[in-house]
Amino acid sequence: MKSLAQRVFTLDDQIRFASISGDSNPMHMDALQARRTQAGAPVVHGIHLLLWALDALAHAHLDLPQLRSLRAHFNKFVYLDEPVEIVLSEYSPKGARLHVAVDGIPRSKFNIAFGDVAAECPSISNALTPLITIPNAASDLKFEEMASLSGRLPFRMQPEDAQAFFPSATEWLGAQRIASLAASTCLAGMVCPGLHSIYSELSVKACGESSAQNFLDFHVSQADERFRSIELEIAGGGFTGTAYCTARLPPVEQATMQSLAGLVSPGEFVGSTALIIGGSRGLGELTAKLIAAGGGHVVVTWKNGKDDAERVAHQIRSAGGACDTLPYDAGKPASEQLTSLAHIPSHVYYFATPSIFRPQSEMFIANRLREFEEIYVHGFWQLIRALRAMQPGLSLFYPSSIAVEERPHGMTEYTMAKAAGEVLCADVNESMAPLHVTTSRLPRLLTDQTASVAATETENLVDVMLPIIREVQSWPR
């Protein structure tokens, strides 16, 4: 094992790579949109990691043999501002193995074979295949539309870009091959699958370069809707092979006010003012809509998603409900953030949460536990203290998780923090009456963070949340 390079990828790095590759998919560039993906935050382009690794290898070994084939596995996301390194795990006259690691745990793996290459790249298109334009925004296609796609995607990366960003790899492989790899991420992120894409694997063989072919031929060779998998045959710039992608499910859309109207009585929650912490999406959005449909006044808070909060408020108001919005960060002191409340809450629903799923090197990470506790324990306690001064008989909802019982792998810190939150709620109920906290261990529900690539069976959100809301709204008794 040998470390070849270390660095931290920043948003500026993302912007520069997007400008030369053409891949400006929001999953890489937009924190607000990325939070509604399985990643939960912007992630580094897999191809950027690959090109950085190839450059590090070529810089460390100035006499590299000719590359014959390359296989890249983008196993786990690399997030912005994480310290990351390139590790050379194997090197011989036949090839090399590298991986990208964070805290010693591989996130991507690259296998390289050295040797002779084919004289010509096989053609996967003909003269009539259309040359498409690199889109300014990622395409949002239905799965059936992806299954028949083909075309020619021009290279965005210029030879001077390849030389400036990846000088050693360009000296080794040539600018066209670097541009071809960069074009593959533009294809996946902007064309097919496009907006909801995850680029998972690349397998290519080198062949004779053609200076006239500054585009990537592609066609979808296989599309399996069961697993939302897409395979793209590609050829161009001295490479031919297959790019393997998945088409993520779009962000979860909550029920409309119209669809919820018949589930609650029009005056069921009249006279209540419900503060929904984290009400701009997910369970918070659904809770706000159900209470508003029952005649309650709701205040939806947001930390980053102001536009999402305003969207929810607009839907509620358009249906005749009453809704305000309020910026609120559960990681900061509560009292000063609540001074602009126009109505004193009678009920509070606490859906604040950090990103739940992150790969990590050890079973337990103390900093990760502190991150969860800051929101699930300290943040909730600060909110209770601030609101109790306004309304001693406050009724609150604290969502715990079935994970406290099931203890799923990789969620040790999350489970510990939720269990600590339950203990806090029990002690609050014992010591701070008439204030009351309703706690429920929620089952797995379909939200942006829990959505997987393919559809999975989860319990109906309304069926789970409506009885809880009725219980919370029944206090004070």
C-alpha positions in Angstrom: 0.0 0.0 0.0 1.4 3.4 -1.0 -0.3 6.8 -0.6 0.1 8.7 -3.9 -1.8 11.9 -3.1 -4.1 13.6 -0.7 -6.5 16.5 -1.0 -9.9 18.0 -0.1 -12.4 18.7 -2.8 -14.2 22.1 -2.4 -17.2 23.7 -4.1 -14.7 25.7 -6.2 -13.2 22.4 -7.4 -16.7 21.2 -8.3 -17.4 24.3 -10.3 -14.1 24.2 -12.2 -14.6 20.5 -13.1 -18.2 21.0 -14.1 -17.1 23.8 -16.5 -14.5 21.6 -18.3 -16.5 18.3 -18.3 -20.0 19.7 -18.9 -21.5 17.8 -15.9 -23.3 20.3 -13.7 -25.8 17.8 -12.2 -27.3 19.3 -9.0 -26.1 16.3 -7.0 -22.6 17.8 -7.4 -23.3 21.5 -7.5 -26.4 22.5 -5.5 -26.6 21.8 -1.7 -30.4 22.4 -1.6 -31.1 19.9 -4.4 -28.5 17.4 -3.3 -30.1 17.2 0.2 -33.1 15.6 -1.6 -31.0 12.8 -3.0 -29.7 9.6 -1.2 -26.4 11.4 -0.8 -27.9 14.2 1.3 -25.2 16.7 0.3 -23.1 17.5 -2.7 -20.7 14.8 -3.8 -17.5 14.7 -5.9 -17.8 13.6 -9.5 -16.7 10.0 -9.7 -14.8 10.7 -12.9 -13.0 13.6 -11.3 -11.8 11.1 -8.7 -10.7 8.7 -11.4 -8.8 11.4 -13.4 -7.1 12.6 -10.2 -6.0 9.0 -9.5 -4.7 8.5 -13.0 -2.8 11.8 -12.7 -1.3 10.8 -9.4 -0.3 7.4 -10.7 1.4 8.9 -13.8 3.1 11.5 -11.7 4.5 8.8 -9.3 5.6 6.5 -12.2 7.0 8.5 -15.1 7.7 5.4 -17.3 4.2 3.9 -17.2 3.5 1.3 -19.9 0.6 1.8 -22.4 -2.8 1.5 -20.8 -4.8 -1.3 -22.3 -8.0 -1.3 -20.2 -9.5 0.4 -17.2 -12.3 -0.5 -14.8 -13.6 1.9 -12.3 -16.1 1.2 -9.4 -17.6 4.2 -7.8 -18.8 2.4 -4.7 -19.6 5.1 -2.2 -20.0 8.9 -2.3 -17.1 11.2 -1.5 -18.4 14.5 0.0 -17.0 18.0 -0.3 -14.5 19.1 2.3 -13.6 15.5 3.3 -9.8 14.7 3.4 -9.4 12.0 0.7 -6.3 10.1 -0.6 -5.2 8.0 -3.5 -3.8 4.6 -2.4 -1.8 2.4 -4.8 -2.5 -1.1 -3.6 -0.8 -3.1 -6.4 1.7 -2.3 -9.1 3.4 -4.7 -11.7 4.3 -4.8 -15.4 0.8 -6.1 -16.0 -1.2 -3.4 -14.3 -2.1 -1.4 -11.2 -4.8 -1.2 -8.6 -5.7 2.0 -6.9 -8.5 3.2 -4.6 -9.8 6.5 -3.3 -10.1 6.4 0.5 -11.6 8.5 3.3 -10.4 7.7 6.8 -8.8 4.5 5.4 -12.1 3.2 3.9 -12.2 2.8 0.1 -14.9 4.8 -1.6 -13.9 4.1 -5.3 -11.6 1.4 -6.8 -9.7 1.5 -10.1 -8.2 -1.5 -11.9 -5.7 -0.8 -14.7 -4.2 -3.2 -17.2 -1.1 -2.4 -19.3 -0.4 -3.7 -22.8 -1.1 -3.3 -26.5 -4.3 -1.7 -27.7 -6.5 -2.3 -30.7 -5.6 -0.3 -33.8 -9.1 1.0 -34.3 -12.1 1.6 -32.1 -15.2 -0.4 -33.1 -18.0 1.8 -34.3 -21.3 1.8 -32.4 -23.0 4.4 -34.6 -23.2 5.5 -38.2 -23.0 8.8 -40.1 -26.7 9.4 -39.4 -26.3 9.3 -35.7 -27.2 12.8 -34.4 -24.7 15.1 -32.7 -26.4 16.3 -29.6 -25.9 19.6 -27.8 -24.5 19.4 -24.3 -27.5 20.5 -22.2 -27.3 23.4 -19.8 -29.6 21.6 -17.3 -29.7 17.9 -16.6 -32.4 16.1 -18.5 -35.4 14.8 -16.5 -36.4 11.7 -18.5 -39.0 8.9 -17.8 -37.3 5.5 -17.6 -38.9 4.3 -20.8 -37.4 7.4 -22.6 -33.9 6.4 -21.5 -34.2 2.9 -22.9 -33.9 3.9 -26.5 -31.4 6.8 -26.4 -28.4 7.0 -28.7 -26.4 9.8 -30.1 -23.0 11.6 -30.3 -22.0 13.8 -27.4 -19.3 16.4 -28.2 -16.3 16.7 -25.8 -16.5 19.8 -23.6 -13.0 19.4 -22.4 -10.3 21.0 -24.6 -6.7 19.8 -24.8 -5.5 22.8 -22.8 -8.0 21.9 -20.0 -6.7 18.4 -19.8 -3.1 19.6 -19.7 -3.9 22.2 -17.0 -5.9 20.0 -14.7 -4.4 16.5 -15.2 -0.9 17.2 -16.7 0.7 13.8 -15.9 -2.3 11.8 -17.0 -2.5 13.8 -20.2 1.2 13.2 -20.9 0.6 9.4 -20.4 -2.8 8.9 -22.1 -3.2 11.9 -24.4 -5.7 14.7 -24.2 -8.3 13.0 -26.2 -8.6 10.0 -23.8 -8.8 12.4 -20.8 -11.6 14.3 -22.7 -13.4 11.0 -23.4 -13.5 10.0 -19.8 -14.7 13.5 -18.8 -17.4 13.2 -21.5 -18.7 10.0 -19.9 -19.7 11.9 -16.7 -21.4 14.6 -18.8 -23.3 11.8 -20.6 -24.4 10.1 -17.3 -25.1 13.3 -15.3 -26.7 15.5 -18.0 -28.1 13.3 -20.8 -28.8 9.7 -19.7 -29.9 8.9 -17.0 -29.6 12.7 -16.4 -31.0 14.5 -13.4 -31.6 11.5 -11.2 -28.4 9.6 -12.1 -25.8 7.7 -10.2 -22.7 6.8 -12.2 -21.7 3.5 -10.6 -19.1 1.8 -12.9 -17.0 2.3 -16.0 -15.3 -0.4 -18.1 -13.3 0.6 -21.1 -10.5 -0.6 -23.5 -8.1 1.6 -25.2 -7.9 1.7 -29.0 -6.3 3.9 -31.7 -7.0 7.6 -31.3 -8.6 9.5 -34.0 -8.0 13.3 -34.0 -11.2 13.9 -35.9 -13.5 12.1 -33.4 -13.9 14.7 -30.6 -17.2 13.2 -29.5 -18.6 10.2 -27.6 -20.8 7.8 -29.4 -23.3 6.2 -27.1 -26.4 4.1 -27.1 -28.4 2.4 -24.3 -27.6 -1.3 -24.6 -29.6 -2.4 -21.6 -32.3 -0.9 -19.3 -33.8 -2.8 -16.4 -36.6 -0.9 -14.7 -36.8 -3.3 -11.8 -33.4 -2.2 -10.6 -33.5 1.2 -12.5 -30.2 0.2 -14.1 -28.9 1.7 -17.4 -26.0 0.3 -19.4 -24.5 2.6 -22.1 -22.1 1.4 -24.8 -19.7 4.2 -25.5 -16.9 4.9 -27.9 -14.7 7.9 -28.7 -11.4 9.6 -28.2 -9.5 6.4 -28.0 -11.7 4.4 -25.6 -14.6 1.9 -26.1 -16.6 0.2 -23.5 -19.6 0.4 -21.1 -20.8 3.0 -18.6 -23.1 1.5 -15.9 -25.5 3.9 -14.2 -28.6 3.8 -12.1 -31.6 6.1 -12.4 -32.5 7.2 -8.9 -36.1 7.6 -7.9 -37.0 11.3 -8.0 -37.3 13.2 -4.6 -40.3 12.1 -2.6 -43.4 14.2 -3.2 -45.8 14.5 -0.3 -49.5 14.3 -0.6 -51.4 17.4 -1.9 -53.8 19.4 0.3 -56.7 18.2 -1.9 -55.9 14.5 -1.3 -55.6 15.0 2.4 -58.8 17.1 2.8 -61.1 14.2 3.3 -59.0 12.5 5.9 -59.5 15.0 8.7 -62.6 16.9 9.8 -62.5 20.6 8.6 -62.5 21.9 12.2 -60.7 19.0 13.9 -57.6 21.1 14.8 -59.2 24.6 15.0 -57.8 26.8 17.7 -54.3 25.2 17.7 -51.0 26.7 16.5 -48.5 24.1 15.5 -44.8 24.9 15.1 -43.3 22.4 12.6 -39.6 22.2 13.0 -38.2 21.0 9.7 -41.6 21.4 8.0 -40.3 22.3 4.5 -40.3 18.7 3.3 -40.8 15.0 4.3 -42.7 14.1 7.4 -42.8 17.8 8.5 -44.4 18.9 5.3 -47.1 16.1 5.6 -47.8 17.0 9.2 -48.2 20.7 8.4 -50.7 19.9 5.6 -52.7 17.5 7.8 -53.0 20.0 10.7 -53.9 22.8 8.3 -56.5 20.7 6.6 -58.1 20.2 10.0 -58.2 24.0 10.6 -55.1 24.4 12.6 -52.6 27.3 12.1 -49.2 26.0 11.2 -45.7 27.6 11.3 -43.3 25.8 9.0 -39.6 26.2 9.7 -36.6 25.8 7.4 -32.9 25.8 7.8 -31.7 25.8 4.1 -34.8 25.1 2.1 -36.6 28.5 2.1 -38.1 27.9 -1.3 -39.4 24.5 -0.2 -41.0 26.1 2.9 -42.6 28.8 0.8 -43.9 26.1 -1.6 -45.5 24.2 1.3 -47.0 27.5 2.7 -48.4 28.4 -0.8 -50.1 25.0 -1.1 -51.7 25.3 2.3 -52.9 28.9 1.8 -54.2 28.1 -1.7 -56.4 25.4 0.0 -57.7 27.9 2.5 -55.4 27.0 5.3 -53.2 29.3 7.5 -49.4 28.9 7.3 -46.4 31.0 8.2 -42.7 30.3 7.6 -39.8 30.8 9.9 -36.0 30.3 9.5 -34.8 28.0 12.3 -31.5 26.1 12.9 -31.8 23.4 15.6 -28.1 23.6 16.1 -28.3 27.2 17.4 -29.8 28.8 20.5 -33.6 28.6 20.2 -34.9 31.6 22.1 -33.5 34.3 19.8 -34.8 32.5 16.7 -38.3 32.4 18.0 -38.7 36.2 18.7 -40.5 36.8 15.4 -43.2 34.2 16.1 -46.5 36.0 15.4 -48.5 33.3 17.3 -47.5 31.4 20.5 -47.5 27.7 19.6 -49.8 25.3 21.4 -48.2 22.3 19.7 -44.7 21.5 18.4 -43.5 18.8 16.0 -39.7 18.2 15.9 -38.5 16.9 12.6 -35.0 18.5 12.6 -32.3 16.0 11.4 -28.8 16.0 10.0 -27.8 13.7 7.2 -28.3 10.2 8.6 -26.4 7.9 6.2 -22.7 8.5 5.8 -20.0 5.9 5.2 -17.4 5.7 8.0 -14.3 3.8 8.8 -15.2 2.5 12.3 -18.2 1.1 14.0 -18.4 4.1 16.3 -17.3 7.7 15.6 -17.5 10.1 18.6 -17.8 13.2 16.5 -20.7 11.6 14.6 -22.5 10.9 17.9 -22.0 14.5 18.9 -23.5 15.7 15.6 -26.6 13.7 16.2 -26.9 14.7 19.8 -26.6 18.3 19.0 -29.9 18.1 17.1 -31.8 15.2 18.7 -31.0 16.0 22.3 -29.5 19.4 22.9 -31.5 21.1 20.1 -34.8 19.6 21.4 -34.0 20.6 25.0 -33.2 24.2 24.0 -36.5 24.4 22.1 -38.5 23.1 25.1 -36.9 25.6 27.4 -37.5 28.5 25.1 -41.2 27.6 24.4 -42.1 26.6 27.9 -41.7 30.2 29.0 -44.4 31.2 26.4 -46.7 28.2 26.9 -46.4 26.0 30.0 -49.0 23.6 28.7 -47.2 22.9 25.5 -47.7 19.6 23.6 -44.8 18.3 21.6 -44.0 15.4 19.3 -40.5 13.8 19.3 -40.0 11.3 16.5 -37.8 8.4 17.6 -37.0 5.5 15.4 -37.5 1.7 15.2 -33.7 1.6 14.8 -33.6 1.9 18.6 -35.0 -1.6 18.7 -33.6 -3.1 15.5 -30.1 -1.7 15.8 -29.3 -1.7 12.0 -25.7 -2.0 11.0 -23.9 1.3 10.4 -26.3 3.4 12.5 -24.8 3.1 15.9 -24.4 6.8 16.6 -27.9 7.6 15.2 -29.5 4.9 17.4 -27.6 6.1 20.5 -28.7 9.7 20.0 -32.4 8.8 19.4 -32.3 6.6 22.5 -30.9 9.5 24.5 -33.7 11.7 23.2 -36.3 9.2 24.4 -34.8 9.4 27.9 -34.9 13.2 27.8 -38.6 13.1 26.8 -39.5 10.6 29.6 -37.8 12.9 32.2 -39.5 16.0 30.7 -42.9 14.4 31.1 -42.1 13.4 34.7 -40.8 16.8 35.8 -42.3 19.5 33.6 -46.1 19.0 33.6 -48.4 20.2 32.2 -46.0 20.3 29.3 -46.1 16.9 27.5 -44.0 15.2 24.9 -45.5 12.4 22.8 -42.8 10.0 21.6 -43.1 7.4 18.9 -40.6 5.0 17.4 -41.4 5.5 13.7 -41.0 2.6 11.3 -39.1 3.0 8.0 -41.0 5.6 6.0 -40.4 6.8 2.5 -38.5 10.1 2.7 -35.7 11.7 0.7 -33.1 10.2 3.1 -34.5 6.7 3.2 -35.5 6.4 -0.5 -33.4 3.8 -2.3 -32.6 3.4 -6.0 -35.5 1.1 -6.6 -38.9 1.2 -5.0 -39.0 -0.6 -1.6 -42.0 -1.5 0.6 -42.6 1.1 3.3 -45.6 1.9 5.5 -48.0 4.6 4.3 -47.0 8.0 5.8 -50.5 9.2 6.4 -51.5 6.0 8.1 -48.6 6.3 10.4 -48.6 10.1 11.1 -52.4 10.9 11.4 -53.0 8.9 14.6 -49.8 10.4 16.1 -51.0 13.9 15.2 -54.4 13.3 16.7 -52.7 12.1 19.9 -50.4 15.2 20.1 -53.3 17.5 19.3 -55.3 16.0 22.1 -53.0 17.6 24.7 -53.3 19.5 27.0 -56.1 17.4 28.5 
